[in-house]
Amino acid sequence: VVLLALVDVVCGALIRQETLTVDKDKQLASVGLSTFDIGEAVKQIDLANAVAGVNVSVCVMPYLSAPDDTDHWSTKCFYYAFFSIATKTAQPQAGQFPMVANTRFTLTVRTSAAVAKLTNITFNFDGDQCPQHTMPPSCTAVSEMATQVNWTDFKAIAHLTVDPGVDLFVRTPEIPSSFGNVTIAVNKQLNVSYAVNTAPSAPTIIAAVTTIESTLRGFYYLRFHNAEATSVDFELSITALPCVGNKIGTKCQEDIEELSTDLVGQMFTGAVNSHQPKYYKLSVTNSTVWVNVMQVAQDNVTTERDPQLWVQYGNVPSEPSSMTHGCTKVKCPNVNTVKLSSVNGTFYVAIVAANLTVSYNIWANAMCPYDCYSNMGNGQCITDDTKTNYGQCQCNIGWAGADCNTSIGLTIEYIVLIVIGSLVVLSAIIGFIAWAYM
């Protein structure tokens, strides 16, 4: 293992510019941001050019499209900023951007009114562009565990020295997706903290062996502090447990099923309880995909917004790591929906219940499962967001189920109506015949 350090630090830079084009008579525009490097830390976004007569709202989402509910961007977006611009010369405001390295973002803007002509809006991403072997933010020098890693049996070891009264920062090799947990082990008692893809907070004493469950993909940053009067030599060991096959979770013991994006609205049915989520994954290839989950009604009663969707790119989500905790559409009265952005890669979805046991249906790549088999006349998808059954199938006579693919024949109510109708028609015929012979 080779440990590298750098003393030259260069901070404060324009990391990049992004320009979005809002079409005439429109208000929205969106663009995918390429992945930021581990040496780039965005501290704020500035509006580079004022737009006369309109205010500008900005929503940044990691791997997800901006919520359709633009009125609640301030609470639903990963990063949100509002620029109040009265004239072309007005000074833009700046907002703090919680940077996460090695993550692809979607940048979406909304003007307060439709623009009168095609309009370009440019943003500056300002922050620290750190040299190699330093760590954002502030470009702190960092030692690296430079080692050849066999990803089927991940383990990295380093022999380190931390001087008295100082902090030592270490960056691990990049840990990819589908690992159940990561174990950090040190053979001396030290003050240690860690973070993924960003700088760790002030260190505290941890056990000699610490296991991090529900890991995120990326670089792990470790921060060691020596409170002793003399230098401390110690060994650092990083071990990751890879999950293979259709297994996932902190011990790689949970089953995972794959949602197909080739089939429109392919649906799975299952049950989940408050103690154990159910996991699914789907591969996205340069297309926008919806993921939907709906509770199966029991005795015609459903619990609003239960179950929930947790979503993470590249690995199984936990509550803290989930990029969203539910709906990103304008309204979700009975169906929780998350919109994934156009990016190549694998998304992992966890279905989580607040109640003890909840039955559910989950589907992807369509507003309604299998489009309600509308091509066969079974039903139609409710796309009017003013309806209480928005995002659900409305089945035609003789069909039932979340996807309108369960044949139930004619119910007693319809049979009674048919019999009554037939009797009315028969009475009319008999009456007509009697009248004709009078």
Secondary structure as UniProt FT lines:
FT   STRAND          13..22
FT   TURN            24..25
FT   STRAND          28..33
FT   TURN            38..39
FT   STRAND          40..47
FT   TURN            52..53
FT   STRAND          56..62
FT   HELIX           70..72
FT   HELIX           73..76
FT   STRAND          79..83
FT   TURN            88..89
FT   STRAND          94..96
FT   TURN            101..102
FT   STRAND          105..111
FT   STRAND          119..129
FT   TURN            132..133
FT   STRAND          134..135
FT   TURN            136..139
FT   STRAND          140..141
FT   STRAND          143..144
FT   TURN            151..152
FT   STRAND          155..162
FT   TURN            164..165
FT   STRAND          167..171
FT   STRAND          179..186
FT   STRAND          191..196
FT   STRAND          204..205
FT   STRAND          209..213
FT   STRAND          220..225
FT   STRAND          232..242
FT   TURN            245..246
FT   STRAND          247..248
FT   TURN            250..251
FT   STRAND          254..258
FT   TURN            264..265
FT   STRAND          267..273
FT   TURN            274..275
FT   STRAND          278..284
FT   STRAND          289..295
FT   TURN            299..300
FT   TURN            304..305
FT   STRAND          308..313
FT   TURN            319..321
FT   STRAND          335..340
FT   STRAND          345..352
FT   STRAND          357..364
FT   HELIX           369..376
FT   STRAND          379..381
FT   TURN            385..386
FT   TURN            388..391
FT   STRAND          393..395
FT   TURN            397..398
FT   STRAND          399..400
FT   TURN            402..403
FT   STRAND          406..407
FT   HELIX           412..436
//
